Amino acid sequence: MDVIAATEAGSALVPNEDAVAAGRSVVAVADGVTSLGLPTGCVHGTPWYAASLVRAIVAHAEGDPRLPLDRALAEAIGQVAAAHAGTCDLTAPGTPSATVAVIREYAGRFDHLVLSDATVVVGGTAIRDRRAENLFGELAAAAMRTPMGSAERRERTAEMIEAQRLLRNAPGGYWLAGAAPEAAGHALTGSVPATGTGPAAVMTDGAAALVDLYGQLTWRAALPWLAEAGPEGWLRRVRAVEASDPRGRRWPRHKPGDDATIALCRPSSGK
């Protein structure tokens, strides 16, 4: 599988908390989650967690291509947790966590996995996990109706984050990769033929916003455009849209720009 990827921080003022890793047949992206105002208990930080997680996912999913991707994710979560359990408090309410999307090409098929609000696109169809959106959409909308950067925005955002914390990795809630391998069992998984479907893509929500939020493309048109412009061209287009609406008036959102990561995958079977 040929993979081309790009990642970019949403702001020059803070580190990029997205990460991407690829092997010969697997690509994984992760969007690290920052729990504002909560103790993380971790001396490494969210960027370290996201980068460590995607590398571990690729190693496990490629090391045994018959291993189901949710099992590979569970192994990766456990490996990363063990790597910092001795120095960090993994029971802290804000312990680093991440959304995840994975594609693996094996035996003429694209296996895929999505956990939380990352996206896989195959055959013109987007596979997304809507559980958090369905639970907290109204709280998010209430926050984004307030002026970006205002005290009211910070208050509404804090309310949303507190509500999310109570339902994160809990029955009836939503699931993220964190310190508990069992979260992987709640990922959305599937498999489609690689031959005849054309290229595929994995991306974090900051990149998916070009379609989901900004409406610049449909998902059916997205892969041909990505194949032509490349991942860096995709991210340039995201930033151009955001620059045209820096206060979030046309497209209400939590911040002017989000970390964004996207990988284009071309099957080896299509060569």
PEZISUL-V429874 format. One record per run of one state. SS is the DSSP state (@ for helix, = for strand, . for the rest). FROM is the first residue (numbers start at 1). TO is the last residue. If there is no record, write none. Layout:
SS|FROM|TO / SS|FROM|TO
This chain:
.|1|1 / =|2|8 / .|9|17 / =|18|22 / .|23|25 / =|26|33 / .|34|45 / @|46|63 / .|64|68 / @|69|84 / .|85|96 / =|97|106 / .|107|108 / =|109|115 / .|116|118 / =|119|122 / .|123|124 / =|125|128 / .|129|130 / @|131|144 / .|145|150 / @|151|167 / =|168|168 / .|169|173 / =|174|174 / .|175|176 / =|177|177 / .|178|180 / @|181|186 / .|187|187 / =|188|193 / .|194|199 / =|200|203 / .|204|204 / @|205|212 / .|213|218 / @|219|243 / .|244|259 / =|260|266 / .|267|267 / @|268|270 / .|271|271
